[in-house]
Amino acid sequence: MSDRSGIFAGDDPFDIARRWLTEAEASELNDPNAIALSTVDADGMPNVRMVLLKEIEADAFVFYTNYDSVKGQEISASGKAAFVLHWKSLRRQIRVRGTVTREDGEQADEYYTSRSLKSRLGAWASRQSQPLGSRTELMAEVAQLTAKLGTNPPRPAFWGGFRIHPTEIEFWADGAFRLHDRFRWTKSDEKITWEISRLNP
């Protein structure tokens, strides 16, 4: 596509995404890797929340969470998710939709181990998305688990990664007079190359 140049240039959307994220890391004040993650429940009612994107792989985007949380259960049931990365400082965003698989092996163990001890114990203590009587109750659970698990707790079986394999990626950049630039990359099968379309603002 002749007019896909500058910040949109490249033959690999994951390279473009990594490049944009690197630029955002230099300009965004807080959490340039924060994504608004969207899932749907069994009735098709959407849910959205902020999580941190931890890796852009060769063909997927990875984040970590409690599998028993609402988002974890909804992803496990549907096998699909969507998210948007938005950088106000750059006036850009990336939208992604795709299928999801778990990352609950060695890579998840390595990431879990890299987290602070308090975050690792917090993953054990929090029954994410479930009702909580008080913060005191939560902190008491953290204290009990600290005494029980020590300074090197293993990754809980209910906590790990999700890998989003995109079927659609859209790169958006702000344009003058709200005439934005948008390029959508789509593919319906892992063996089929990406199709790229310029979209109206």
GROMACS elastic network, one bead per residue, 0.5 to 0.9 nm:
[ bonds ]
;  ai    aj funct       b0    kb
    1     4     6  0.56461   500
    1     5     6  0.86564   500
    1   196     6  0.78953   500
    1   197     6  0.82903   500
    1   198     6  0.85855   500
    2     5     6  0.74754   500
    3     6     6  0.89760   500
    4     7     6  0.83386   500
    4     8     6  0.55804   500
    4     9     6  0.57486   500
    4    10     6  0.84172   500
    4   183     6  0.81068   500
    4   198     6  0.83864   500
    5     8     6  0.52031   500
    5    10     6  0.78744   500
    6     9     6  0.53919   500
    7    10     6  0.86463   500
    7    16     6  0.78506   500
    7    19     6  0.87487   500
    7    20     6  0.80262   500
    7   173     6  0.88856   500
    8    13     6  0.89953   500
    8    16     6  0.70214   500
    8   171     6  0.76114   500
    8   183     6  0.79793   500
    9    16     6  0.75196   500
   10    13     6  0.72160   500
   10    15     6  0.74872   500
   10    16     6  0.66366   500
   11    15     6  0.81582   500
   11    16     6  0.84279   500
   12    15     6  0.53762   500
   12    16     6  0.65947   500
   12    17     6  0.88706   500
   12   194     6  0.87932   500
   13    17     6  0.61252   500
   13    18     6  0.86018   500
   13    59     6  0.89690   500
   13   169     6  0.75269   500
   13   171     6  0.87947   500
   13   185     6  0.75328   500
   13   194     6  0.88818   500
   14    18     6  0.60976   500
   14    19     6  0.84927   500
   14    56     6  0.68857   500
   14    57     6  0.73589   500
   14    58     6  0.64833   500
   14    59     6  0.68260   500
   14    60     6  0.78816   500
   14    61     6  0.88017   500
   15    18     6  0.51095   500
   15    19     6  0.61074   500
   15    20     6  0.86339   500
   15    56     6  0.87371   500
   15    58     6  0.81923   500
   16    19     6  0.50430   500
   16    20     6  0.61711   500
   16    21     6  0.85786   500
   16   171     6  0.88067   500
   17    20     6  0.51667   500
   17    21     6  0.61253   500
   17    22     6  0.85867   500
   17    56     6  0.77994   500
   17    94     6  0.75188   500
   17   171     6  0.83463   500
   18    21     6  0.50957   500
   18    22     6  0.61337   500
   18    23     6  0.86768   500
   18    56     6  0.66622   500
   19    22     6  0.51526   500
   19    23     6  0.63565   500
   19    24     6  0.86908   500
   20    23     6  0.51137   500
   20    24     6  0.61754   500
   20    25     6  0.87086   500
   20    90     6  0.89430   500
   20    92     6  0.85138   500
   20    93     6  0.89789   500
   20    94     6  0.89928   500
   21    25     6  0.61735   500
   21    26     6  0.89171   500
   21    32     6  0.70154   500
   21    33     6  0.70863   500
   21    85     6  0.89289   500
   21    87     6  0.89644   500
   22    25     6  0.51596   500
   22    26     6  0.69584   500
   22    32     6  0.87986   500
   23    26     6  0.55008   500
   23    27     6  0.68078   500
   23    28     6  0.87677   500
   23    90     6  0.82633   500
   24    27     6  0.50793   500
   24    28     6  0.54915   500
   24    32     6  0.58250   500
   24    33     6  0.83703   500
   24    87     6  0.67669   500
   24    89     6  0.76219   500
   24    90     6  0.69001   500
   25    28     6  0.58360   500
   25    29     6  0.81656   500
   25    30     6  0.87051   500
   25    31     6  0.80531   500
   25    32     6  0.55754   500
   25    33     6  0.79832   500
   26    29     6  0.83224   500
   26    32     6  0.87402   500
   27    32     6  0.83127   500
   27    87     6  0.87553   500
   27    89     6  0.62095   500
   27    90     6  0.74489   500
   28    31     6  0.71820   500
   28    32     6  0.55905   500
   28    87     6  0.69609   500
   28    88     6  0.76979   500
   28    89     6  0.60479   500
   28    90     6  0.81873   500
   29    32     6  0.74810   500
   29    89     6  0.87361   500
   30    33     6  0.87002   500
   30    34     6  0.85638   500
   31    34     6  0.53719   500
   31    52     6  0.75793   500
   32    35     6  0.85877   500
   32    52     6  0.87117   500
   32    85     6  0.82706   500
   32    86     6  0.83371   500
   32    87     6  0.70967   500
   33    51     6  0.84610   500
   33    52     6  0.56074   500
   33    53     6  0.52871   500
   33    54     6  0.73243   500
   33    85     6  0.72660   500
   34    50     6  0.63369   500
   34    51     6  0.56898   500
   34    53     6  0.61036   500
   34    84     6  0.87864   500
   34    85     6  0.66117   500
   34    86     6  0.81134   500
   35    49     6  0.80838   500
   35    50     6  0.54706   500
   35    51     6  0.55038   500
   35    52     6  0.59567   500
   35    53     6  0.63915   500
   35    83     6  0.61017   500
   35    84     6  0.55343   500
   35    86     6  0.74340   500
   36    48     6  0.63031   500
   36    49     6  0.53885   500
   36    51     6  0.65472   500
   36    52     6  0.87378   500
   36    82     6  0.83474   500
   36    83     6  0.52746   500
   36    84     6  0.53401   500
   36    85     6  0.67445   500
   36    86     6  0.84651   500
   37    47     6  0.81141   500
   37    48     6  0.53613   500
   37    49     6  0.54360   500
   37    50     6  0.60072   500
   37    51     6  0.67096   500
   37    71     6  0.86531   500
   37    81     6  0.72279   500
   37    82     6  0.59153   500
   37    84     6  0.68615   500
   38    46     6  0.68097   500
   38    47     6  0.55366   500
   38    49     6  0.68144   500
   38    50     6  0.89635   500
   38    71     6  0.83105   500
   38    81     6  0.58604   500
   38    82     6  0.50999   500
   38    83     6  0.57060   500
   38    84     6  0.85774   500
   39    44     6  0.89276   500
   39    45     6  0.84668   500
   39    46     6  0.57334   500
   39    47     6  0.52586   500
   39    48     6  0.64508   500
   39    71     6  0.65624   500
   39    74     6  0.63145   500
   39    75     6  0.65083   500
   39    78     6  0.84143   500
   39    80     6  0.72675   500
   39    81     6  0.52094   500
   39    82     6  0.67790   500
   39    83     6  0.88064   500
   40    43     6  0.76392   500
   40    44     6  0.52501   500
   40    45     6  0.53249   500
   40    47     6  0.57489   500
   40    48     6  0.86246   500
   40    71     6  0.84146   500
   40    74     6  0.61727   500
   40    75     6  0.78374   500
   40    78     6  0.77168   500
   40    80     6  0.86172   500
   40    81     6  0.79779   500
   41    44     6  0.52247   500
   41    45     6  0.54254   500
   41    46     6  0.64820   500
   41    47     6  0.75221   500
   41    70     6  0.86198   500
   41    71     6  0.87658   500
   41    73     6  0.85529   500
   41    74     6  0.55336   500
   41    75     6  0.86341   500
   41    77     6  0.82205   500
   41    78     6  0.81728   500
   42    45     6  0.74246   500
   42    74     6  0.75232   500
   42    77     6  0.77870   500
   42    78     6  0.81641   500
   43    46     6  0.88433   500
   47    70     6  0.89456   500
   47    71     6  0.78770   500
   48    71     6  0.85352   500
   48    83     6  0.85927   500
   49    71     6  0.86138   500
   51    63     6  0.75114   500
   51    64     6  0.83151   500
   51    65     6  0.84574   500
   52    63     6  0.63256   500
   52    64     6  0.78396   500
   53    56     6  0.78761   500
   53    61     6  0.71656   500
   53    62     6  0.60650   500
   53    64     6  0.79434   500
   54    61     6  0.78134   500
   54    62     6  0.57289   500
   54    63     6  0.51921   500
   54    64     6  0.75017   500
   54   111     6  0.89616   500
   55    60     6  0.83174   500
   55    61     6  0.59073   500
   55    62     6  0.51277   500
   55    63     6  0.70237   500
   56    59     6  0.77539   500
   56    60     6  0.61097   500
   56    62     6  0.64655   500
   57    60     6  0.50877   500
   57    61     6  0.60440   500
   57    62     6  0.75545   500
   58    61     6  0.86637   500
   59   164     6  0.87125   500
   59   165     6  0.64755   500
   59   166     6  0.77245   500
   60   163     6  0.60798   500
   60   164     6  0.53656   500
   60   166     6  0.66266   500
   61   162     6  0.82250   500
   61   163     6  0.55748   500
   61   164     6  0.51119   500
   61   165     6  0.68048   500
   61   166     6  0.81217   500
   62   103     6  0.81811   500
   62   161     6  0.65590   500
   62   162     6  0.56667   500
   62   164     6  0.63220   500
   63   160     6  0.83962   500
   63   161     6  0.54694   500
   63   162     6  0.55883   500
   63   163     6  0.68015   500
   63   164     6  0.85140   500
   64    67     6  0.88291   500
   64   103     6  0.84461   500
   64   108     6  0.80145   500
   64   111     6  0.88182   500
   64   112     6  0.89312   500
   64   159     6  0.74331   500
   64   160     6  0.53077   500
   64   162     6  0.60786   500
   64   163     6  0.88168   500
   65    68     6  0.87082   500
   65    69     6  0.77441   500
   65    71     6  0.85099   500
   65    72     6  0.71921   500
   65   123     6  0.85257   500
   65   128     6  0.89992   500
   65   158     6  0.87167   500
   65   159     6  0.57721   500
   65   160     6  0.57233   500
   65   161     6  0.62100   500
   65   162     6  0.77750   500
   66    69     6  0.54176   500
   66    70     6  0.88256   500
   66    71     6  0.84426   500
   66    72     6  0.63991   500
   66   123     6  0.74314   500
   66   126     6  0.86962   500
   66   127     6  0.81774   500
   66   128     6  0.66268   500
   66   156     6  0.89246   500
   66   158     6  0.58594   500
   66   160     6  0.64962   500
   66   161     6  0.84357   500
   67    70     6  0.81448   500
   67    71     6  0.76914   500
   67    73     6  0.63778   500
   67    75     6  0.88639   500
   67    76     6  0.81404   500
   67   128     6  0.88979   500
   67   157     6  0.86416   500
   67   158     6  0.52647   500
   67   159     6  0.55153   500
   67   160     6  0.69031   500
   67   161     6  0.83972   500
   67   162     6  0.89815   500
   68    71     6  0.79955   500
   68    72     6  0.56164   500
   68    73     6  0.58400   500
   68   127     6  0.77101   500
   68   128     6  0.70457   500
   68   129     6  0.82478   500
   68   158     6  0.64189   500
   68   159     6  0.79561   500
   69    73     6  0.61177   500
   69    74     6  0.84983   500
   69   127     6  0.74962   500
   69   128     6  0.50544   500
   69   129     6  0.53365   500
   69   130     6  0.77223   500
   70    73     6  0.52210   500
   70    74     6  0.60804   500
   70    75     6  0.85379   500
   70   128     6  0.78442   500
   70   129     6  0.61035   500
   70   130     6  0.86739   500
   71    74     6  0.50814   500
   71    75     6  0.60048   500
   71    76     6  0.84355   500
   71   129     6  0.88246   500
   72    75     6  0.52586   500
   72    76     6  0.60859   500
   72    77     6  0.85925   500
   72   162     6  0.85836   500
   73    76     6  0.50929   500
   73    77     6  0.61334   500
   73    78     6  0.86956   500
   74    77     6  0.51462   500
   74    78     6  0.61893   500
   74    79     6  0.80233   500
   74    80     6  0.85911   500
   74    81     6  0.89147   500
   75    78     6  0.53013   500
   75    79     6  0.51803   500
   75    80     6  0.58999   500
   75    81     6  0.65827   500
   75   100     6  0.71764   500
   75   101     6  0.87981   500
   75   162     6  0.87082   500
   76    79     6  0.54440   500
   76    80     6  0.81420   500
   76   100     6  0.81368   500
   76   101     6  0.82557   500
   76   102     6  0.85668   500
   77    80     6  0.84368   500
   78    81     6  0.81166   500
   78    99     6  0.86949   500
   78   100     6  0.86787   500
   79    98     6  0.86190   500
   79    99     6  0.56118   500
   79   100     6  0.51224   500
   79   101     6  0.70521   500
   80    97     6  0.76983   500
   80    98     6  0.57656   500
   80   100     6  0.53335   500
   80   101     6  0.87438   500
   80   164     6  0.79058   500
   81    96     6  0.84047   500
   81    97     6  0.60318   500
   81    98     6  0.59097   500
   81    99     6  0.64432   500
   81   100     6  0.67723   500
   81   164     6  0.72674   500
   82    95     6  0.74955   500
   82    96     6  0.54341   500
   82    98     6  0.64180   500
   82    99     6  0.86988   500
   82   164     6  0.82658   500
   82   166     6  0.87024   500
   83    94     6  0.82625   500
   83    95     6  0.58813   500
   83    96     6  0.53661   500
   83    97     6  0.66723   500
   84    93     6  0.67830   500
   84    94     6  0.55530   500
   84    96     6  0.63089   500
   84    97     6  0.89737   500
   85    92     6  0.83493   500
   85    93     6  0.53057   500
   85    94     6  0.50961   500
   85    95     6  0.65150   500
   85    96     6  0.86045   500
   86    90     6  0.86875   500
   86    91     6  0.77697   500
   86    92     6  0.61133   500
   86    94     6  0.66526   500
   86    95     6  0.85974   500
   87    90     6  0.54741   500
   87    91     6  0.58174   500
   87    92     6  0.54765   500
   87    93     6  0.60550   500
   88    92     6  0.68612   500
   88    93     6  0.84469   500
   89    92     6  0.80450   500
   90    93     6  0.85234   500
   90   173     6  0.82104   500
   90   174     6  0.85590   500
   91   172     6  0.84712   500
   91   173     6  0.59873   500
   91   174     6  0.53992   500
   91   175     6  0.88248   500
   92   171     6  0.76453   500
   92   172     6  0.55450   500
   92   174     6  0.62313   500
   93   170     6  0.81730   500
   93   171     6  0.61917   500
   93   172     6  0.52080   500
   93   173     6  0.66143   500
   93   174     6  0.88593   500
   94   169     6  0.69737   500
   94   170     6  0.55673   500
   94   172     6  0.62167   500
   94   173     6  0.89424   500
   95   168     6  0.79935   500
   95   169     6  0.56255   500
   95   171     6  0.66905   500
   95   172     6  0.81290   500
   95   184     6  0.89974   500
   96   164     6  0.86090   500
   96   166     6  0.62339   500
   96   167     6  0.78614   500
   96   168     6  0.57407   500
   96   170     6  0.65143   500
   97   164     6  0.79367   500
   97   165     6  0.80344   500
   97   166     6  0.54434   500
   97   167     6  0.60562   500
   97   168     6  0.52819   500
   97   169     6  0.66641   500
   98   164     6  0.59946   500
   98   165     6  0.53192   500
   98   168     6  0.65751   500
   98   169     6  0.87798   500
   99   163     6  0.82939   500
   99   164     6  0.57173   500
   99   165     6  0.53020   500
   99   166     6  0.64783   500
   99   167     6  0.74171   500
  100   162     6  0.64439   500
  100   163     6  0.54855   500
  100   165     6  0.60541   500
  100   166     6  0.85873   500
  101   161     6  0.85418   500
  101   162     6  0.57456   500
  101   163     6  0.52654   500
  101   164     6  0.67210   500
  101   165     6  0.79383   500
  102   105     6  0.87461   500
  102   160     6  0.75044   500
  102   161     6  0.57491   500
  102   163     6  0.59660   500
  102   164     6  0.88555   500
  103   106     6  0.83896   500
  103   107     6  0.70615   500
  103   108     6  0.60717   500
  103   160     6  0.62542   500
  103   162     6  0.54149   500
  103   163     6  0.63566   500
  104   107     6  0.72948   500
  104   108     6  0.53629   500
  104   109     6  0.75340   500
  104   157     6  0.79977   500
  104   159     6  0.78616   500
  104   160     6  0.52126   500
  104   161     6  0.60064   500
  104   162     6  0.81557   500
  105   108     6  0.54519   500
  105   109     6  0.63887   500
  105   110     6  0.88665   500
  105   160     6  0.82582   500
  105   161     6  0.88588   500
  106   110     6  0.61749   500
  106   111     6  0.86778   500
  107   110     6  0.51224   500
  107   111     6  0.62976   500
  107   112     6  0.86036   500
  107   161     6  0.85817   500
  108   111     6  0.51804   500
  108   112     6  0.60527   500
  108   113     6  0.85386   500
  108   155     6  0.81104   500
  108   159     6  0.86440   500
  108   160     6  0.56248   500
  108   161     6  0.60684   500
  109   112     6  0.51267   500
  109   113     6  0.61240   500
  109   114     6  0.86666   500
  109   154     6  0.79957   500
  109   155     6  0.61642   500
  109   160     6  0.79676   500
  110   113     6  0.51798   500
  110   114     6  0.63079   500
  111   114     6  0.50930   500
  111   115     6  0.67674   500
  111   160     6  0.89070   500
  112   115     6  0.55143   500
  112   116     6  0.86869   500
  112   119     6  0.88423   500
  112   120     6  0.67786   500
  112   154     6  0.83278   500
  112   155     6  0.62396   500
  112   159     6  0.89279   500
  112   160     6  0.79491   500
  113   116     6  0.78576   500
  113   117     6  0.83755   500
  113   120     6  0.76550   500
  113   152     6  0.82238   500
  113   153     6  0.85342   500
  113   154     6  0.79827   500
  113   155     6  0.76626   500
  114   117     6  0.88502   500
  115   118     6  0.81985   500
  115   119     6  0.61938   500
  115   120     6  0.63357   500
  116   119     6  0.52225   500
  116   120     6  0.63157   500
  116   121     6  0.87497   500
  117   120     6  0.50531   500
  117   121     6  0.61825   500
  117   122     6  0.83955   500
  117   151     6  0.67981   500
  117   152     6  0.75533   500
  117   153     6  0.81505   500
  118   121     6  0.51646   500
  118   122     6  0.59198   500
  118   123     6  0.86255   500
  118   142     6  0.86588   500
  118   146     6  0.88684   500
  119   123     6  0.62257   500
  119   124     6  0.88360   500
  120   123     6  0.52262   500
  120   124     6  0.67942   500
  120   125     6  0.89521   500
  120   152     6  0.87343   500
  120   153     6  0.70730   500
  120   154     6  0.84021   500
  120   155     6  0.75801   500
  120   156     6  0.89831   500
  121   124     6  0.51486   500
  121   125     6  0.62428   500
  121   126     6  0.87405   500
  121   142     6  0.64777   500
  121   143     6  0.89818   500
  121   145     6  0.69072   500
  121   146     6  0.67272   500
  121   149     6  0.82435   500
  121   151     6  0.89653   500
  121   153     6  0.71344   500
  122   126     6  0.59475   500
  122   142     6  0.64836   500
  123   126     6  0.56736   500
  123   127     6  0.82861   500
  123   128     6  0.85794   500
  123   155     6  0.84560   500
  123   156     6  0.75960   500
  123   159     6  0.72273   500
  124   127     6  0.79018   500
  124   141     6  0.89840   500
  124   142     6  0.79108   500
  124   145     6  0.75432   500
  124   153     6  0.88180   500
  124   155     6  0.82098   500
  124   156     6  0.63831   500
  124   158     6  0.87330   500
  124   159     6  0.83077   500
  125   128     6  0.88437   500
  125   138     6  0.70061   500
  125   139     6  0.83324   500
  125   141     6  0.57979   500
  125   142     6  0.54446   500
  125   144     6  0.89745   500
  125   145     6  0.70638   500
  126   129     6  0.85250   500
  126   130     6  0.85930   500
  126   138     6  0.72281   500
  126   141     6  0.84074   500
  126   142     6  0.84310   500
  127   130     6  0.57343   500
  127   131     6  0.83649   500
  127   132     6  0.85294   500
  128   131     6  0.85607   500
  129   132     6  0.88015   500
  132   135     6  0.75424   500
  132   137     6  0.76388   500
  132   138     6  0.75650   500
  133   136     6  0.83258   500
  133   137     6  0.65986   500
  133   138     6  0.83170   500
  134   137     6  0.52489   500
  134   138     6  0.67483   500
  134   139     6  0.89629   500
  135   138     6  0.50245   500
  135   139     6  0.62288   500
  135   140     6  0.85752   500
  136   139     6  0.51431   500
  136   140     6  0.61142   500
  136   141     6  0.86425   500
  137   140     6  0.51782   500
  137   141     6  0.63903   500
  137   142     6  0.88431   500
  138   141     6  0.51189   500
  138   142     6  0.63910   500
  138   143     6  0.88001   500
  139   143     6  0.62174   500
  139   144     6  0.86682   500
  140   143     6  0.50491   500
  140   144     6  0.62468   500
  140   145     6  0.86442   500
  141   144     6  0.51428   500
  141   145     6  0.61745   500
  141   146     6  0.85056   500
  142   145     6  0.51739   500
  142   146     6  0.60202   500
  142   147     6  0.87070   500
  143   146     6  0.50459   500
  143   147     6  0.63879   500
  143   148     6  0.86591   500
  144   147     6  0.52942   500
  144   148     6  0.62214   500
  144   149     6  0.86162   500
  145   149     6  0.56570   500
  145   150     6  0.77635   500
  146   149     6  0.54168   500
  146   150     6  0.53855   500
  146   151     6  0.74172   500
  146   153     6  0.85777   500
  147   150     6  0.57274   500
  147   151     6  0.89253   500
  149   152     6  0.69578   500
  149   153     6  0.52620   500
  149   154     6  0.81607   500
  150   153     6  0.63188   500
  153   156     6  0.84214   500
  154   157     6  0.88987   500
  155   158     6  0.83862   500
  155   159     6  0.68856   500
  155   160     6  0.78803   500
  156   159     6  0.53526   500
  156   160     6  0.79182   500
  157   160     6  0.74707   500
  166   169     6  0.65806   500
  166   186     6  0.82177   500
  166   187     6  0.82501   500
  167   185     6  0.80939   500
  167   186     6  0.55966   500
  167   187     6  0.52330   500
  167   188     6  0.59763   500
  167   189     6  0.76744   500
  167   190     6  0.84958   500
  167   194     6  0.89542   500
  168   184     6  0.69638   500
  168   185     6  0.55930   500
  168   187     6  0.66173   500
  168   188     6  0.85850   500
  168   194     6  0.89532   500
  169   183     6  0.83538   500
  169   184     6  0.57820   500
  169   185     6  0.51100   500
  169   186     6  0.65574   500
  170   182     6  0.68373   500
  170   183     6  0.56078   500
  170   185     6  0.60957   500
  170   186     6  0.85466   500
  171   181     6  0.80802   500
  171   182     6  0.56923   500
  171   183     6  0.53425   500
  171   184     6  0.64652   500
  171   185     6  0.83417   500
  172   180     6  0.70821   500
  172   181     6  0.57162   500
  172   183     6  0.67107   500
  172   184     6  0.87191   500
  172   201     6  0.88563   500
  173   180     6  0.58653   500
  173   181     6  0.52622   500
  173   182     6  0.66200   500
  174   178     6  0.68804   500
  174   179     6  0.74171   500
  174   181     6  0.65562   500
  174   182     6  0.88860   500
  175   178     6  0.53761   500
  175   181     6  0.63002   500
  175   201     6  0.87035   500
  176   179     6  0.56911   500
  176   180     6  0.70579   500
  177   180     6  0.81104   500
  178   201     6  0.73234   500
  179   200     6  0.80990   500
  179   201     6  0.55403   500
  180   200     6  0.77762   500
  181   198     6  0.76976   500
  181   199     6  0.74879   500
  181   200     6  0.76532   500
  181   201     6  0.63939   500
  182   197     6  0.83535   500
  182   198     6  0.57659   500
  182   199     6  0.52479   500
  182   200     6  0.69417   500
  182   201     6  0.65587   500
  183   196     6  0.66732   500
  183   197     6  0.55729   500
  183   199     6  0.59227   500
  184   195     6  0.79872   500
  184   196     6  0.55982   500
  184   197     6  0.52573   500
  184   198     6  0.64021   500
  184   199     6  0.70112   500
  185   194     6  0.58874   500
  185   195     6  0.55085   500
  185   197     6  0.66558   500
  186   193     6  0.85541   500
  186   194     6  0.54585   500
  186   195     6  0.52343   500
  186   196     6  0.65766   500
  186   197     6  0.84239   500
  187   190     6  0.73575   500
  187   191     6  0.88188   500
  187   192     6  0.63504   500
  187   193     6  0.65799   500
  187   194     6  0.51557   500
  187   195     6  0.62910   500
  188   191     6  0.86446   500
  188   192     6  0.70317   500
  188   193     6  0.89845   500
  188   194     6  0.86835   500
  189   192     6  0.53571   500
  189   193     6  0.82453   500
  190   193     6  0.77012   500
  192   195     6  0.88173   500
